[in-house]
Amino acid sequence: MSRIAVFNSPLLLGFDRLERVIDQVAKSSDGYPPYNIEQTGETTLRLTLAVAGFRIEDLKVSLEGNQLVVRGRRPEEDRARTFLHRGIAFRQFQRSFVLAEGIEVAGATLDHGLLEIALKRTEPEPTVRTIAISKAPKADAAAAPRPPRIVDVASES
């Protein structure tokens, strides 16, 4: 599948990193564990992951740069158990979510097999900054490029 560069415009400067993040997120869509993202208020969100069977000590939520990373790792199970059907996945996982600038993690709770992570959007103060324009330094005469040498060649008649 070929991909069209979204940020290919010369007017969008410095978005190459964002494009790489979008590529990374597109490639890491495993589907486990399932999750919901809901807006709970004007500036609040809740991320809910279904982590049935995982205990608090089996889970780790961290903020790595602008990525919210949720990891789950269960210790080895008792080998003496014999399953006739095993439909509940207890495999280890890592799920990453890229957070936009201004999104903060407010906290996380685990209840009835659901890990809920509260997110809050803070509005940055709008800033206007004037950039001073300075006069370019004059070129040094010794460093200035020399004009081309013109040689007059008289034709002989």
Buried (B, 14 or more C-beta within 10 A) or exposed (E): EEEEEEBEEEEEEEBEEBBEBBEEEEEEEEEBBEBEEEEEEEEEBBBBBBBEEBEEEBBEBEEEEBBBBBBBBBEEEEEEEEEEEEEEEBEEBEBBBBBEEEBEBEEBEBEEEBBBBBBBBEEEEEEEEEEEEEEEEEEEEEEEEEEEEEEEEEEEE
